């Protein structure tokens, strides 16, 4: 195992370990967790920082953009717990270092070239734009975005081995995101944080860019449902790989949603889901005769990890290749309103699945 991989692994573990530490403190927030404290932790120019952070501080344009990011994060995170504040600072520091590498600056003490400067400015502006979603208040929860962001340079030797030559990118990049519920760590919330935490599927040395994004579809006292989108792009490979899945957690019991939580046993829900999905997909893909294959649709439509719960209904996720199509078709989804599902639902299902009286 290489030293670089060990370093990345330890960095990933450090983030998760700190999150676990925060879980044990019951989501406490002390007076020191003020906006000033968070701002100071993100202000690389007022503390002993690494070489690249010093370069940022010496660069008028970059430091201005970095301050924009800091101000937005401070505003977003003013009410998070001590653990949440520490994680936010650590995430930003890790992100900044990854941008240095992905923009081609191998020596942290070297000022960026004009091309590298432009790359950094683009990334910092995007960071400032997306920082507004770092903390989200949805339903009864405060969701904080967790990030595992890393980059490793693509050497000339590696570029040659992959047949990329001068067309090779500066770096292999990992950008993995998942939500964490901040605040008081009840058993249900602690279990949710464990179930949605994402880990890298590739080493950086595997020369595969890896991205994980998420959206929160529903968040209530009884159930939280999250959609994850996955993208993997092997350098030198012909195609990127994309997939999707759902993680829905029954908060009252601290476990993943199961079919029995949604549907009444023996109600025939399996065939109903399949028939609705086949009809919907066939309308979407009209160029194929006798499409999609019912058996493939059945296998996908009946898997709970591909069920996304929304206020309106149940969303059946169909990743690429899961319904008899090809990679060029991509994936699709089918939404079935709860009103249409009412004859098949478990009367004791968690809200919003549970039929209204």
SVG drawing of the C-alpha trace seen along z (x, -y; Angstrom):
<svg xmlns="http://www.w3.org/2000/svg" viewBox="-60 -42 68 55">
<polyline fill="none" stroke="black" stroke-width="0.4" points="0.0,0.0 1.5,-3.3 2.2,-6.2 -0.1,-8.4 -3.0,-6.0 -2.4,-5.7 -2.4,-9.4 -5.7,-9.7 -7.2,-6.9 -6.2,-8.5 -7.6,-11.8 -10.9,-10.1 -10.9,-8.4 -10.1,-11.6 -13.3,-13.2 -15.4,-10.3 -13.8,-10.0 -14.4,-13.6 -18.0,-13.1 -18.3,-10.2 -16.7,-12.4 -19.4,-15.0 -22.0,-12.3 -20.8,-11.5 -21.0,-15.1 -24.8,-15.1 -24.6,-17.9 -23.7,-20.5 -23.1,-24.1 -21.0,-26.3 -20.6,-30.0 -17.3,-29.5 -19.2,-28.1 -20.0,-31.7 -19.7,-33.2 -16.4,-34.7 -15.0,-31.3 -16.0,-29.7 -14.7,-32.6 -11.4,-32.5 -11.1,-28.8 -11.7,-29.5 -9.4,-32.6 -6.2,-31.1 -4.5,-34.5 -4.7,-35.1 -3.1,-31.8 -0.1,-29.7 -1.3,-27.9 0.3,-25.6 2.3,-26.8 -0.6,-27.0 -2.8,-28.9 0.0,-31.4 0.0,-31.7 -3.7,-32.3 -3.3,-35.1 -0.6,-36.7 -2.9,-36.7 -5.4,-39.5 -7.9,-37.9 -7.8,-34.5 -7.9,-35.8 -11.0,-37.8 -12.7,-34.8 -11.6,-32.7 -13.1,-35.4 -16.4,-35.1 -16.5,-31.4 -15.6,-32.0 -18.4,-34.6 -21.0,-32.4 -20.0,-29.4 -20.0,-31.5 -23.5,-32.6 -24.7,-29.1 -23.1,-27.4 -23.7,-30.0 -26.1,-27.6 -24.4,-24.3 -22.9,-22.4 -19.3,-22.4 -18.7,-19.2 -20.4,-20.6 -18.3,-23.7 -15.1,-21.7 -16.2,-19.5 -17.0,-22.5 -13.6,-24.0 -11.9,-20.7 -13.9,-20.2 -13.0,-23.6 -9.3,-23.1 -9.3,-19.8 -11.2,-21.2 -8.7,-24.1 -5.7,-21.7 -7.4,-19.5 -8.0,-22.5 -4.3,-23.2 -3.5,-19.8 -6.4,-19.6 -5.3,-23.0 -1.8,-21.6 0.2,-23.3 2.5,-20.6 4.7,-22.8 2.6,-24.4 5.1,-27.2 5.0,-28.2 2.8,-31.0 0.3,-29.9 0.8,-30.5 -1.9,-32.5 -3.6,-29.3 -3.5,-27.9 -4.7,-31.2 -7.7,-31.1 -8.4,-27.5 -8.3,-28.4 -10.5,-31.5 -13.1,-29.3 -13.1,-26.7 -13.2,-29.3 -16.2,-31.1 -18.1,-27.9 -17.3,-27.1 -18.7,-30.4 -21.9,-29.8 -22.5,-26.3 -21.6,-27.2 -25.1,-28.4 -26.3,-24.7 -23.6,-23.6 -26.2,-23.6 -29.9,-23.0 -32.9,-23.1 -35.4,-20.5 -38.2,-19.2 -37.2,-18.9 -33.5,-18.5 -30.3,-20.5 -28.4,-18.7 -24.7,-19.5 -22.9,-18.5 -20.0,-16.2 -17.2,-16.0 -14.4,-13.7 -12.4,-15.8 -9.0,-14.6 -6.7,-14.9 -3.5,-13.3 -1.3,-14.5 -1.3,-12.6 2.4,-12.1 3.8,-12.1 4.6,-8.5 1.0,-7.6 -0.4,-9.7 1.9,-7.9 0.8,-4.5 -2.8,-5.4 -2.2,-6.7 -3.3,-10.2 0.0,-12.1 -0.5,-15.8 -4.3,-15.4 -4.1,-14.0 -5.8,-16.1 -3.7,-17.6 -5.1,-15.2 -7.3,-12.4 -10.1,-13.9 -12.4,-12.5 -15.4,-14.5 -17.7,-12.5 -20.6,-14.2 -23.2,-13.0 -25.5,-14.5 -25.0,-14.5 -27.7,-15.5 -26.3,-17.9 -27.5,-18.7 -28.6,-16.3 -27.5,-12.8 -30.5,-10.6 -30.1,-6.9 -32.2,-7.4 -30.1,-10.3 -26.8,-8.6 -27.9,-5.6 -29.0,-7.8 -25.6,-9.3 -24.0,-5.9 -26.2,-4.6 -25.8,-7.5 -22.0,-8.0 -20.2,-7.3 -16.7,-5.9 -14.5,-5.9 -14.8,-2.9 -11.4,-3.5 -8.0,-4.4 -6.6,-7.6 -3.9,-5.4 -6.6,-3.6 -6.7,-6.7 -10.5,-7.0 -12.3,-10.2 -15.1,-9.6 -18.0,-11.8 -20.9,-11.3 -23.7,-13.9 -27.0,-13.7 -30.4,-15.3 -32.8,-15.0 -36.1,-13.9 -38.1,-13.9 -37.3,-14.5 -39.8,-14.0 -39.9,-12.7 -40.6,-9.2 -38.6,-8.9 -35.7,-10.5 -35.1,-9.6 -31.9,-10.6 -31.0,-10.1 -27.3,-9.5 -25.9,-9.9 -22.6,-8.2 -20.2,-8.9 -16.8,-7.2 -14.6,-8.1 -11.5,-6.0 -8.7,-8.0 -8.2,-6.6 -11.4,-4.6 -14.0,-4.8 -17.0,-5.5 -17.8,-6.9 -20.0,-4.9 -23.1,-6.4 -25.5,-5.0 -28.0,-6.0 -29.6,-4.6 -31.7,-5.7 -31.1,-5.5 -34.3,-5.8 -34.1,-5.5 -37.0,-4.8 -36.0,-7.3 -38.1,-5.9 -36.2,-2.6 -32.9,-3.7 -32.8,-1.3 -33.0,-1.2 -36.5,-1.1 -37.7,2.3 -40.5,3.5 -42.7,4.6 -42.6,1.0 -44.2,-0.3 -46.5,2.5 -48.9,5.0 -47.8,8.6 -49.7,10.5 -51.3,7.4 -49.7,7.9 -47.7,4.7 -44.8,6.2 -46.9,6.7 -48.5,3.3 -45.2,1.5 -43.8,3.5 -46.9,2.9 -46.8,-0.9 -43.1,-1.1 -43.3,0.9 -46.0,-1.3 -44.1,-4.5 -40.7,-3.3 -42.3,-2.1 -43.8,-5.6 -40.4,-7.2 -38.4,-4.8 -40.6,-4.6 -37.9,-3.6 -37.5,-0.1 -40.1,2.6 -41.4,4.7 -39.4,2.7 -38.7,2.8 -38.3,6.5 -40.8,7.0 -38.4,9.3 -35.7,6.7 -38.2,4.0 -39.5,6.4 -36.0,7.0 -35.4,3.3 -38.8,2.0 -39.0,4.3 -35.7,3.4 -36.1,1.0 -32.7,-0.6 -34.0,-1.9 -37.1,-3.5 -37.0,-7.2 -39.7,-8.5 -41.2,-11.9 -44.2,-13.8 -46.1,-13.1 -45.3,-9.4 -42.9,-6.6 -40.1,-7.2 -38.7,-4.1 -35.1,-4.6 -33.8,-2.8 -30.0,-3.2 -28.4,-2.6 -28.7,1.0 -31.3,1.8 -34.3,2.0 -32.9,3.7 -31.5,0.5 -27.9,-0.5 -25.5,-3.0 -26.4,-5.5 -30.0,-5.4 -28.9,-6.4 -31.2,-5.9 -34.8,-6.9 -37.3,-7.1 -41.0,-6.4 -43.1,-8.2 -46.3,-6.6 -48.5,-8.8 -49.4,-7.5 -53.1,-7.8 -52.6,-5.2 -50.7,-2.9 -53.2,-3.1 -54.7,0.4 -51.3,1.9 -49.8,-0.2 -49.1,1.0 -51.5,-0.9 -48.7,-1.2 -46.2,-2.6 -44.2,-5.7 -45.3,-9.1 -45.6,-10.2 -46.3,-6.7 -49.0,-5.9 -52.5,-6.3 -54.4,-9.3 -57.4,-8.6"/>
</svg>
